[in-house]
Amino acid sequence: MVRVIDMHCDTIAELYYNHRDGGKQSVLDSPLHVSLEKMEKGGYGLQNFALFTHLERAGDRPFEYCMKLADTFFTEIKAHPDKIGIVTNYQEIEENWKSHKMSALLTVEEGGVCQGELAFLRILYQLGVRMMTLTWNFQNELGWPNRKEQTSSGGISYVPDTLHGLTETGFAFVEEMERLGMIIDISHLNDKGIWDVFQHTTKPFVASHSNCRKLTPHPRNLTDEMIRKLAERGGVAGLNFCSAFLKEEEPDTPEIMSGIQDMIRHIKHMKQVGGIGVIGLGTDFDGIENPVEISDASKMQKLAQALEQEGFTSGEIDAVFHDNVLRVYKEIL
């Protein structure tokens, strides 16, 4: 069984809403994509748990909202110390694995939770947050996502934004994240902002859940040039299981299946463009609504088996499933 490291899921936010509404779901055995039982069956070594903060839901108190999500994370994970341990550095990951325990790494999806305050960023670090996306789908104090525009038929299209870069506050944040040892995550950031990160940082960073724009022309995906530059920097892009980023969908069609062959197509393209060392996993489990052939965390070995059938070596499969991400963690954390 190949050990799994997944750089992104939204399970904590889903559990938070369940608890808030009086539900009894637990991270141990919830019906969500990710649970401890499903992770064990799927061969997980480490799961990044994102504190996904929707700025419109959070109102004028996004940091407070994020802290409620953090409370859910700590309550859930610390209730099962025999199965999983919270990690903040590479050594703790190794110690958990030697003890036959999985690891949980805390991340934030939406740099706007900091409200432009470096003090809030440092508090997140003290809480154990070790990765953060600079934006989600809204403009914030740090930068912009790619543009969302309404089509003539009333639908929504997404357009790359090459005009608006990081703000001065955004530049200060990436500098401080590098100093602290918090991994910069460029998923959801617009094109100009991504290039600003390349130009104003020196260490590896990640696109925790982004695919190839050449194959699926959605601006949430990375261009070939971005993939090459990320590989040169020693960073990693995590394969996203959302169908919108794996295949082109016709307007007004029902949600379609994210298939394993779609995933392999993107993995092969990333390998061709940036080499095997740039590829990781960032499922986006519990943040996607379409059906997935790998239906939950317990089924992750299906992807490893399919890659083997496609001619990938065991070393290449290990690289995609855990070694590449571990390399970044060992250097930054």
C-alpha positions as a LaTeX table, in Angstrom:
\begin{tabular}{lrrr}
\hline
Residue & $x$ (\AA) & $y$ (\AA) & $z$ (\AA) \\
\hline
Met1 & 0.00 & 0.00 & 0.00 \\
Val2 & 1.40 & 3.38 & $-1.04$ \\
Arg3 & 1.43 & 6.00 & 1.72 \\
Val4 & $-0.79$ & 9.00 & 0.97 \\
Ile5 & $-0.16$ & 12.67 & 1.69 \\
Asp6 & $-3.05$ & 14.93 & 0.69 \\
Met7 & $-2.32$ & 18.67 & 0.70 \\
His8 & $-5.95$ & 19.86 & 0.81 \\
Cys9 & $-9.39$ & 18.93 & 2.10 \\
Asp10 & $-12.31$ & 20.99 & 3.45 \\
Thr11 & $-13.47$ & 18.43 & 6.01 \\
Ile12 & $-13.10$ & 20.69 & 9.05 \\
Ala13 & $-15.46$ & 23.33 & 7.63 \\
Glu14 & $-18.04$ & 20.62 & 6.89 \\
Leu15 & $-17.75$ & 19.23 & 10.41 \\
Tyr16 & $-18.02$ & 22.74 & 11.85 \\
Tyr17 & $-21.33$ & 23.34 & 10.07 \\
Asn18 & $-22.58$ & 19.98 & 11.24 \\
His19 & $-21.66$ & 20.68 & 14.87 \\
Arg20 & $-23.07$ & 24.21 & 14.71 \\
Asp21 & $-26.39$ & 22.83 & 13.51 \\
Gly22 & $-26.51$ & 20.28 & 16.31 \\
Gly23 & $-25.11$ & 17.35 & 14.35 \\
Lys24 & $-23.13$ & 14.47 & 15.80 \\
Gln25 & $-20.70$ & 13.70 & 12.99 \\
Ser26 & $-17.15$ & 12.92 & 14.03 \\
Val27 & $-13.92$ & 12.98 & 12.07 \\
Leu28 & $-13.54$ & 9.35 & 13.16 \\
Asp29 & $-16.42$ & 7.91 & 11.15 \\
Ser30 & $-18.26$ & 10.75 & 9.38 \\
Pro31 & $-20.05$ & 10.14 & 6.05 \\
Leu32 & $-17.85$ & 12.79 & 4.43 \\
His33 & $-15.09$ & 12.09 & 1.90 \\
Val34 & $-12.50$ & 12.16 & 4.68 \\
Ser35 & $-12.70$ & 10.40 & 8.04 \\
Leu36 & $-10.05$ & 8.70 & 10.15 \\
Glu37 & $-11.51$ & 5.30 & 9.33 \\
Lys38 & $-11.44$ & 6.03 & 5.59 \\
Met39 & $-7.92$ & 7.46 & 5.83 \\
Glu40 & $-6.68$ & 4.30 & 7.51 \\
Lys41 & $-8.23$ & 2.13 & 4.80 \\
Gly42 & $-6.76$ & 4.36 & 2.09 \\
Gly43 & $-3.20$ & 4.22 & 3.40 \\
Tyr44 & $-2.90$ & 7.80 & 4.58 \\
Gly45 & 0.24 & 9.04 & 6.27 \\
Leu46 & $-0.73$ & 12.71 & 6.44 \\
Gln47 & $-3.75$ & 14.89 & 5.72 \\
Asn48 & $-3.64$ & 18.68 & 5.49 \\
Phe49 & $-6.84$ & 19.97 & 7.10 \\
Ala50 & $-7.79$ & 23.43 & 5.79 \\
Leu51 & $-9.63$ & 26.03 & 7.83 \\
Phe52 & $-11.68$ & 27.12 & 4.81 \\
Thr53 & $-13.11$ & 30.57 & 5.52 \\
His54 & $-15.79$ & 31.92 & 3.19 \\
Leu55 & $-15.49$ & 35.70 & 3.59 \\
Glu56 & $-19.15$ & 36.38 & 2.83 \\
Arg57 & $-20.22$ & 33.92 & 5.54 \\
Ala58 & $-17.62$ & 35.25 & 7.97 \\
Gly59 & $-18.81$ & 38.85 & 7.65 \\
Asp60 & $-16.58$ & 41.46 & 9.25 \\
Arg61 & $-14.94$ & 38.96 & 11.63 \\
Pro62 & $-13.08$ & 36.45 & 9.45 \\
Phe63 & $-10.31$ & 35.84 & 11.99 \\
Glu64 & $-12.87$ & 35.01 & 14.68 \\
Tyr65 & $-14.67$ & 32.71 & 12.24 \\
Cys66 & $-11.37$ & 30.98 & 11.45 \\
Met67 & $-10.76$ & 30.44 & 15.17 \\
Lys68 & $-14.08$ & 28.59 & 15.46 \\
Leu69 & $-12.94$ & 26.30 & 12.68 \\
Ala70 & $-9.62$ & 25.82 & 14.48 \\
Asp71 & $-11.53$ & 24.84 & 17.63 \\
Thr72 & $-13.34$ & 22.15 & 15.61 \\
Phe73 & $-10.00$ & 20.89 & 14.27 \\
Phe74 & $-8.35$ & 20.61 & 17.67 \\
Thr75 & $-11.44$ & 19.10 & 19.32 \\
Glu76 & $-11.80$ & 16.44 & 16.63 \\
Ile77 & $-8.17$ & 15.48 & 16.10 \\
Lys78 & $-7.15$ & 15.48 & 19.77 \\
Ala79 & $-10.06$ & 13.14 & 20.57 \\
His80 & $-8.25$ & 10.33 & 18.72 \\
Pro81 & $-4.58$ & 10.40 & 19.83 \\
Asp82 & $-4.19$ & 6.70 & 19.17 \\
Lys83 & $-4.90$ & 7.18 & 15.45 \\
Ile84 & $-3.59$ & 10.62 & 14.49 \\
Gly85 & $-1.31$ & 13.34 & 15.79 \\
Ile86 & $-1.07$ & 17.04 & 14.96 \\
Val87 & 2.26 & 17.97 & 13.37 \\
Thr88 & 4.07 & 21.26 & 12.82 \\
Asn89 & 7.41 & 20.01 & 11.46 \\
Tyr90 & 9.04 & 17.17 & 9.58 \\
Gln91 & 10.41 & 15.46 & 12.68 \\
Glu92 & 6.92 & 15.13 & 14.17 \\
Ile93 & 5.69 & 13.52 & 10.95 \\
Glu94 & 8.47 & 10.94 & 11.19 \\
Glu95 & 7.74 & 10.29 & 14.87 \\
Asn96 & 4.04 & 9.68 & 14.18 \\
Trp97 & 4.81 & 7.28 & 11.36 \\
Lys98 & 7.26 & 5.35 & 13.53 \\
Ser99 & 4.42 & 5.05 & 16.07 \\
His100 & 2.07 & 3.83 & 13.29 \\
Lys101 & $-0.07$ & 6.96 & 13.57 \\
Met102 & $-1.32$ & 9.27 & 10.85 \\
Ser103 & $-0.50$ & 12.97 & 10.89 \\
Ala104 & $-2.69$ & 16.07 & 10.64 \\
Leu105 & $-1.23$ & 19.35 & 9.37 \\
Leu106 & $-3.26$ & 22.52 & 9.90 \\
Thr107 & $-3.65$ & 24.96 & 6.98 \\
Val108 & $-5.78$ & 28.00 & 6.13 \\
Glu109 & $-7.66$ & 28.55 & 2.89 \\
Glu110 & $-8.18$ & 32.32 & 2.53 \\
Gly111 & $-5.47$ & 34.77 & 3.52 \\
Gly112 & $-8.21$ & 37.32 & 4.19 \\
Val113 & $-8.72$ & 35.75 & 7.64 \\
Cys114 & $-5.72$ & 37.82 & 8.75 \\
Gln115 & $-7.51$ & 41.07 & 7.82 \\
Gly116 & $-4.18$ & 42.45 & 6.60 \\
Glu117 & $-2.60$ & 42.12 & 10.06 \\
Leu118 & 0.79 & 40.41 & 10.28 \\
Ala119 & 0.08 & 39.87 & 13.98 \\
Phe120 & $-2.81$ & 37.57 & 13.03 \\
Leu121 & $-0.52$ & 35.65 & 10.68 \\
Arg122 & 1.96 & 35.10 & 13.49 \\
Ile123 & $-0.85$ & 33.98 & 15.81 \\
Leu124 & $-1.92$ & 31.41 & 13.19 \\
Tyr125 & 1.66 & 30.16 & 13.10 \\
Gln126 & 1.70 & 29.83 & 16.89 \\
Leu127 & $-1.53$ & 27.80 & 16.65 \\
Gly128 & 0.24 & 25.41 & 14.31 \\
Val129 & $-0.85$ & 26.63 & 10.87 \\
Arg130 & 1.91 & 25.72 & 8.42 \\
Met131 & 0.36 & 26.53 & 5.03 \\
Met132 & $-1.98$ & 29.27 & 3.78 \\
Thr133 & $-3.54$ & 30.25 & 0.46 \\
Leu134 & $-3.14$ & 33.97 & $-0.12$ \\
Thr135 & $-6.70$ & 34.23 & $-1.50$ \\
Trp136 & $-9.80$ & 32.17 & $-2.09$ \\
Asn137 & $-12.40$ & 33.41 & $-4.60$ \\
Phe138 & $-12.64$ & 36.97 & $-3.29$ \\
Gln139 & $-10.34$ & 39.97 & $-3.37$ \\
Asn140 & $-8.73$ & 40.55 & 0.01 \\
Glu141 & $-5.99$ & 42.67 & 1.60 \\
Leu142 & $-3.27$ & 40.52 & 0.01 \\
Gly143 & $-4.37$ & 40.18 & $-3.60$ \\
Trp144 & $-6.95$ & 38.96 & $-6.08$ \\
Pro145 & $-8.27$ & 35.68 & $-7.47$ \\
Asn146 & $-8.80$ & 35.35 & $-11.22$ \\
Arg147 & $-11.86$ & 37.20 & $-12.52$ \\
Lys148 & $-15.39$ & 35.82 & $-12.55$ \\
Glu149 & $-17.58$ & 37.26 & $-15.30$ \\
Gln150 & $-21.20$ & 36.80 & $-16.31$ \\
Thr151 & $-21.77$ & 35.45 & $-19.81$ \\
Ser152 & $-24.44$ & 36.70 & $-22.22$ \\
Ser153 & $-26.48$ & 33.57 & $-21.46$ \\
Gly154 & $-26.48$ & 34.37 & $-17.75$ \\
Gly155 & $-23.81$ & 31.83 & $-16.79$ \\
Ile156 & $-20.44$ & 32.39 & $-15.17$ \\
Ser157 & $-17.05$ & 32.26 & $-16.85$ \\
Tyr158 & $-13.62$ & 32.58 & $-15.26$ \\
Val159 & $-10.98$ & 34.78 & $-16.87$ \\
Pro160 & $-7.24$ & 35.01 & $-16.03$ \\
Asp161 & $-6.33$ & 38.29 & $-14.34$ \\
Thr162 & $-2.90$ & 39.45 & $-15.47$ \\
Leu163 & $-3.34$ & 43.03 & $-14.24$ \\
His164 & $-3.75$ & 43.00 & $-10.45$ \\
Gly165 & $-0.77$ & 41.68 & $-8.52$ \\
Leu166 & $-0.10$ & 41.28 & $-4.84$ \\
Thr167 & $-0.74$ & 44.36 & $-2.74$ \\
Glu168 & 1.98 & 45.91 & $-0.59$ \\
Thr169 & 0.43 & 44.02 & 2.31 \\
Gly170 & 0.57 & 40.85 & 0.22 \\
Phe171 & 4.29 & 41.32 & $-0.34$ \\
Ala172 & 4.80 & 41.79 & 3.39 \\
Phe173 & 2.86 & 38.58 & 4.06 \\
Val174 & 4.86 & 36.36 & 1.71 \\
Glu175 & 8.07 & 37.75 & 3.18 \\
Glu176 & 6.89 & 36.99 & 6.71 \\
Met177 & 5.60 & 33.53 & 5.75 \\
Glu178 & 9.03 & 32.65 & 4.38 \\
Arg179 & 10.69 & 33.97 & 7.55 \\
Leu180 & 8.36 & 32.00 & 9.83 \\
Gly181 & 8.50 & 28.76 & 7.88 \\
Met182 & 4.87 & 28.79 & 6.71 \\
Ile183 & 4.33 & 27.37 & 3.23 \\
Ile184 & 2.89 & 29.82 & 0.68 \\
Asp185 & $-0.01$ & 28.29 & $-1.27$ \\
Ile186 & $-0.81$ & 29.88 & $-4.65$ \\
Ser187 & $-3.98$ & 27.89 & $-5.41$ \\
His188 & $-6.85$ & 30.37 & $-6.02$ \\
Leu189 & $-4.43$ & 33.29 & $-6.56$ \\
Asn190 & $-4.70$ & 35.16 & $-9.85$ \\
Asp191 & $-2.05$ & 34.95 & $-12.57$ \\
Lys192 & $-0.33$ & 38.27 & $-11.82$ \\
Gly193 & $-0.25$ & 37.43 & $-8.12$ \\
Ile194 & 1.34 & 34.05 & $-8.83$ \\
Trp195 & 4.13 & 35.69 & $-10.82$ \\
Asp196 & 4.61 & 38.21 & $-8.01$ \\
Val197 & 5.13 & 35.30 & $-5.59$ \\
Phe198 & 7.75 & 33.81 & $-7.92$ \\
Gln199 & 9.56 & 37.12 & $-8.19$ \\
His200 & 9.48 & 38.10 & $-4.51$ \\
Thr201 & 10.29 & 34.78 & $-2.78$ \\
Thr202 & 13.26 & 32.43 & $-2.75$ \\
Lys203 & 11.99 & 29.21 & $-1.13$ \\
Pro204 & 9.78 & 26.44 & $-2.53$ \\
Phe205 & 6.02 & 26.91 & $-2.30$ \\
Val206 & 2.98 & 24.95 & $-3.47$ \\
Ala207 & $-0.25$ & 25.07 & $-5.42$ \\
Ser208 & $-1.98$ & 22.72 & $-3.02$ \\
His209 & $-4.95$ & 21.83 & $-5.25$ \\
Ser210 & $-4.47$ & 22.92 & $-8.88$ \\
Asn211 & $-4.25$ & 21.07 & $-12.20$ \\
Cys212 & $-3.03$ & 21.79 & $-15.76$ \\
Arg213 & $-4.56$ & 24.69 & $-17.68$ \\
Lys214 & $-3.27$ & 23.29 & $-20.98$ \\
Leu215 & $-5.65$ & 20.33 & $-20.58$ \\
Thr216 & $-8.52$ & 22.09 & $-18.82$ \\
Pro217 & $-8.52$ & 25.85 & $-19.52$ \\
His218 & $-9.84$ & 27.00 & $-16.15$ \\
Pro219 & $-7.76$ & 29.79 & $-14.55$ \\
Arg220 & $-7.73$ & 27.86 & $-11.25$ \\
Asn221 & $-5.28$ & 25.59 & $-13.06$ \\
Leu222 & $-1.60$ & 26.29 & $-13.74$ \\
Thr223 & $-0.14$ & 27.21 & $-17.11$ \\
Asp224 & 2.76 & 25.14 & $-18.43$ \\
Glu225 & 5.12 & 28.01 & $-17.67$ \\
Met226 & 3.91 & 28.10 & $-14.07$ \\
Ile227 & 4.41 & 24.34 & $-13.74$ \\
Arg228 & 7.97 & 24.60 & $-15.12$ \\
Lys229 & 8.86 & 27.50 & $-12.83$ \\
Leu230 & 7.31 & 25.73 & $-9.82$ \\
Ala231 & 9.42 & 22.65 & $-10.61$ \\
Glu232 & 12.56 & 24.78 & $-10.90$ \\
Arg233 & 11.78 & 26.30 & $-7.49$ \\
Gly234 & 11.37 & 22.83 & $-5.95$ \\
Gly235 & 7.66 & 23.32 & $-5.30$ \\
Val236 & 4.72 & 20.98 & $-5.78$ \\
Ala237 & 1.26 & 21.14 & $-7.38$ \\
Gly238 & $-1.42$ & 18.94 & $-5.82$ \\
Leu239 & $-3.78$ & 17.09 & $-8.16$ \\
Asn240 & $-7.33$ & 18.40 & $-7.60$ \\
Phe241 & $-10.19$ & 15.86 & $-7.95$ \\
Cys242 & $-12.86$ & 18.45 & $-8.86$ \\
Ser243 & $-14.28$ & 17.73 & $-12.32$ \\
Ala244 & $-14.23$ & 21.41 & $-13.33$ \\
Phe245 & $-10.41$ & 21.35 & $-13.11$ \\
Leu246 & $-9.97$ & 17.90 & $-14.68$ \\
Lys247 & $-12.10$ & 18.18 & $-17.82$ \\
Glu248 & $-13.97$ & 20.77 & $-19.83$ \\
Glu249 & $-17.65$ & 20.81 & $-18.97$ \\
Glu250 & $-20.39$ & 21.96 & $-21.29$ \\
Pro251 & $-22.48$ & 24.84 & $-19.91$ \\
Asp252 & $-25.67$ & 23.87 & $-18.09$ \\
Thr253 & $-24.77$ & 20.17 & $-17.95$ \\
Pro254 & $-25.16$ & 18.18 & $-14.72$ \\
Glu255 & $-22.11$ & 17.61 & $-12.54$ \\
Ile256 & $-19.99$ & 14.96 & $-14.19$ \\
Met257 & $-17.78$ & 12.24 & $-12.80$ \\
Ser258 & $-14.14$ & 12.94 & $-12.00$ \\
Gly259 & $-12.52$ & 9.87 & $-13.51$ \\
Ile260 & $-9.20$ & 8.26 & $-12.72$ \\
Gln261 & $-8.16$ & 8.51 & $-16.36$ \\
Asp262 & $-8.76$ & 12.27 & $-16.22$ \\
Met263 & $-6.44$ & 12.44 & $-13.21$ \\
Ile264 & $-3.77$ & 10.39 & $-14.95$ \\
Arg265 & $-3.98$ & 12.66 & $-18.00$ \\
His266 & $-3.08$ & 15.65 & $-15.82$ \\
Ile267 & $-0.34$ & 13.75 & $-13.97$ \\
Lys268 & 1.24 & 12.74 & $-17.28$ \\
His269 & 1.14 & 16.31 & $-18.55$ \\
Met270 & 2.69 & 17.69 & $-15.36$ \\
Lys271 & 5.43 & 15.07 & $-15.61$ \\
Gln272 & 6.11 & 15.99 & $-19.22$ \\
Val273 & 6.25 & 19.72 & $-18.47$ \\
Gly274 & 7.90 & 19.88 & $-15.04$ \\
Gly275 & 9.13 & 16.39 & $-14.24$ \\
Ile276 & 7.81 & 13.88 & $-11.73$ \\
Gly277 & 9.15 & 15.96 & $-8.81$ \\
Val278 & 6.52 & 18.71 & $-9.20$ \\
Ile279 & 3.47 & 16.47 & $-8.69$ \\
Gly280 & 1.58 & 15.82 & $-5.46$ \\
Leu281 & $-1.98$ & 15.22 & $-4.32$ \\
Gly282 & $-4.50$ & 17.88 & $-3.26$ \\
Thr283 & $-7.84$ & 16.12 & $-3.56$ \\
Asp284 & $-10.11$ & 18.96 & $-2.41$ \\
Phe285 & $-12.21$ & 16.26 & $-0.74$ \\
Asp286 & $-15.28$ & 17.65 & 1.06 \\
Gly287 & $-14.91$ & 20.84 & $-0.97$ \\
Ile288 & $-16.25$ & 19.36 & $-4.22$ \\
Glu289 & $-19.79$ & 18.26 & $-4.98$ \\
Asn290 & $-19.46$ & 16.27 & $-8.20$ \\
Pro291 & $-19.16$ & 12.47 & $-8.12$ \\
Val292 & $-15.60$ & 11.12 & $-8.07$ \\
Glu293 & $-14.46$ & 7.68 & $-9.23$ \\
Ile294 & $-12.21$ & 7.67 & $-6.16$ \\
Ser295 & $-15.29$ & 8.19 & $-4.04$ \\
Asp296 & $-13.58$ & 8.93 & $-0.71$ \\
Ala297 & $-10.27$ & 8.67 & 1.13 \\
Ser298 & $-10.56$ & 4.90 & 1.54 \\
Lys299 & $-10.25$ & 4.41 & $-2.24$ \\
Met300 & $-6.97$ & 6.28 & $-2.84$ \\
Gln301 & $-5.03$ & 3.14 & $-3.70$ \\
Lys302 & $-7.09$ & 2.91 & $-6.90$ \\
Leu303 & $-5.06$ & 5.82 & $-8.27$ \\
Ala304 & $-1.77$ & 4.15 & $-7.36$ \\
Gln305 & $-2.86$ & 0.94 & $-9.07$ \\
Ala306 & $-3.96$ & 2.84 & $-12.19$ \\
Leu307 & $-0.64$ & 4.69 & $-12.36$ \\
Glu308 & 1.21 & 1.38 & $-12.17$ \\
Gln309 & $-0.91$ & 0.03 & $-15.01$ \\
Glu310 & $-0.02$ & 3.14 & $-17.03$ \\
Gly311 & 3.68 & 2.35 & $-16.69$ \\
Phe312 & 4.68 & 4.61 & $-13.79$ \\
Thr313 & 7.46 & 3.08 & $-11.68$ \\
Ser314 & 7.09 & 2.48 & $-7.95$ \\
Gly315 & 9.52 & 5.34 & $-7.33$ \\
Glu316 & 7.43 & 7.71 & $-9.45$ \\
Ile317 & 4.23 & 6.67 & $-7.68$ \\
Asp318 & 5.90 & 7.22 & $-4.30$ \\
Ala319 & 7.02 & 10.65 & $-5.49$ \\
Val320 & 3.47 & 11.67 & $-6.43$ \\
Phe321 & 1.84 & 10.16 & $-3.36$ \\
His322 & 4.21 & 11.44 & $-0.67$ \\
Asp323 & 7.91 & 11.98 & $-1.43$ \\
Asn324 & 7.60 & 15.28 & $-3.29$ \\
Val325 & 5.45 & 16.90 & $-0.63$ \\
Leu326 & 7.70 & 15.55 & 2.13 \\
Arg327 & 10.68 & 17.16 & 0.41 \\
Val328 & 9.00 & 20.58 & 0.62 \\
Tyr329 & 7.91 & 20.01 & 4.22 \\
Lys330 & 11.39 & 18.96 & 5.25 \\
Glu331 & 12.89 & 22.12 & 3.75 \\
Ile332 & 10.31 & 24.68 & 4.90 \\
Leu333 & 8.90 & 23.39 & 8.20 \\
\hline
\end{tabular}
